Amino acid sequence: MENRLGCMAERWTGGSRPGRRLLMGVMRGVMLALIVYGVPIISGQEEHMTRVQKDLAEAMLKSVADDVEKHYFDAKLHGLDWDALVQETKENIDQAPNLQTANAEIAALLEKLDDSHTQFLPPPNANDIDYGFRFKIVGKRAFVTRVVPKSNADKKGVKPGEELITLNGFAVDREDSPKLKYALKTVIPQSSLQLVLLNAAGKLERVDVRAGVKRHAVLRGLGGSTWASNQARIEQERVWEKARAEYKELGPDLMVLRIPEFVETGADVNALFKRARAHKTLIVDLRGTPGGNMDSIVSYLGHVFDREVTVGNWVEREKVEKLTTRVNRRDAFEGDLIVLIDSETASGGEIFARVVQLQERGTILGDHSSGQSMVARYYSHWYGQNPTYFYGAEITIGDEVMTDGKRLEHIGVEPDRVTLPTAADLAAGRDPVLAYAAGLAGVKLSGEDAAKLFAQEGADD
C-alpha cells in the first residue's frame, strides 16, 4: 500500500466554555471561540467577507464535502445525513463575518465524522508562525516540553515542566489537545496566546505569549510553478530526513532504535536489524511517532517475529483485507523487545505496539497512546488565478481492526507498565522512561544521558 498512516499520502506530513461546547461541538466551539474571544489573527480578520472570499469558501465546502462522500472509507458516513449537514454548513458560511470563520465551519463539518484523520486544510498562511513553545499530554495533564530559545515565550519566562492549565481560556486535556493544536496551527493561527501555567513553585501565573512570524521567501528554480508547490517540495525533503530511523548501540546488551516515522522498507530495515541482532535487548522508541507507510510497518514487524503474524484486518470502502507479516526466520531479531509509547504515538506506531502486545512478544512502556489510528489520503484542489488558492482535505480511506476484533481509533494502546516523566524531569531535560527501559535490559543509563541519545528537538511539534 502506498498510503500513509498518520500523515497525508501525497506529502510528508478541557474543552471550551461548556455552553459553547454543547451547542457547537468541540471543533467548532474551539475555533469560533478563538476567533471571537482570541487575540488578532495573523493574516488579518476582516469585518466583512468579500465576494471573492465567499465564493472561495463555498467552492472549498463543495469540493471537500464531495471528496468525503466519494472517498471516505465508510460509504454510509456513520449514518450521518451528510447533505443536511453540508447545507447547514453552507448557511453558516453565508452568515460568517470573515474567511477564518468560514474555514472553521468547514473544519467543524468534518469533525462530525468523529475521525482523527479526516481534516480540512485551508489555503496556507503566507507566514510561518511559531508560538515559541511545545506542549503535550503526560498522563492526563498538559505540560510544556520545550521552549524555543530567544522566542517571546522564552523571554516571558515560560519553562519546560510547567503545567499548561488553559490556553486562550480552554482547559487543555487529552481529548481536545489534538483539536486545539490543529486549530491554532492550521485553521486560525493567532498572533499571541494567553497561557495559564502552574509553575514549579505550585503557583498559577498568566503569561501572554506573542507568536514569532516569518515571511516565506520567494522560491524559484526548484521545478515548481508556484510558491506552494516549491514550498511543498522543500517540506517533503525536510520531513523525509527527520523521519528516518536512528539507532544507538549501548554495548552488546542493548540497542535503542528510534523511529520518528515508518518510512524504511526492504534493505534499509534489514540493515537496521542486522545491527540489532548483535544485541541481547532491543528498545524500539515510538514516542511521538505519528505513523507512516503501511509497507514499512509490516516490514518492521516482520523483523521482530520469526514466524508469520497476522497484523489485523485492513478495512477499506469496498473490501476487507487481511494483513500479515512475511516469514523472516533468518533476519528476525530474537532477543528481548521493549517498545516505548506516549500520548503522541499514533496510527502506525500504535499498530506496531499493539501487535507486539497482542502476540506477547515484548513489553510496552510509557504513556497511553493517542488513539488516532486511521489511514488517510490527501485530496488537493485549487481556486482562482492570480492569486491562486490551494487547499484540500485529508480523508480517511481505511481503518485497522486488530486480531482481538477491536479498533485502535479513540482507544489507543495501554502500556504494560505506565512510566511517565515528572514535571521535574521535563524541567531538567531528563528522560526517565528510556533510562528505566535500559535498566530492564541490564544497562545503567541516567535520565540525563538518556535524553541526549537522540536529538528530540521538534519531536513534540
Number of C-alpha atoms within 10 A of each C-alpha: 7 12 19 28 30 29 23 21 19 14 16 19 18 19 23 26 15 12 10 16 16 11 10 13 17 23 25 25 23 26 28 22 19 25 20 10 11 17 16 17 17 18 14 12 15 12 10 13 21 13 9 10 15 19 14 18 25 18 15 27 25 15 18 27 20 15 17 23 16 12 18 22 23 20 14 12 14 12 9 11 10 19 12 10 15 18 13 14 21 19 12 15 23 15 13 19 17 21 22 24 26 27 24 25 27 28 26 23 22 24 20 18 19 11 16 24 26 24 23 29 22 21 19 13 16 15 15 15 19 20 22 20 23 19 21 25 24 24 20 13 15 22 26 22 24 25 21 18 11 10 18 21 22 16 13 13 11 23 21 23 25 24 25 22 21 20 19 19 20 21 19 26 21 19 16 18 19 17 19 23 16 19 21 19 16 16 22 24 28 23 21 20 22 17 19 21 24 18 17 15 7 10 8 15 11 13 16 16 22 19 21 16 14 11 10 12 10 9 16 11 7 13 10 14 11 14 16 17 15 18 16 16 16 14 14 15 13 12 15 15 10 14 20 15 18 16 18 15 15 14 11 13 17 22 23 24 21 22 24 25 28 27 21 21 16 11 9 14 17 17 11 17 20 15 14 27 19 17 21 18 24 28 25 20 25 28 24 25 26 25 31 30 23 22 19 23 23 22 21 23 24 23 26 23 21 18 14 14 18 16 24 20 18 16 18 19 16 8 9 14 11 13 16 16 20 17 15 17 15 8 18 21 24 18 18 18 18 22 28 25 29 29 23 26 30 31 31 29 33 30 28 20 28 22 20 22 18 13 13 10 17 20 18 27 24 27 27 27 29 29 22 26 31 27 32 27 25 22 20 15 15 15 16 11 7 6 7 12 16 17 18 20 26 24 26 27 21 22 23 26 18 19 16 9 9 11 19 22 22 15 14 22 25 21 21 15 12 15 22 17 20 16 19 13 17 19 18 14 20 20 22 23 21 26 19 19 24 24 13 13 18 13 17 15 18 16 19 15 16 19 19 12 15 14 9 12 12 12 14 15 13
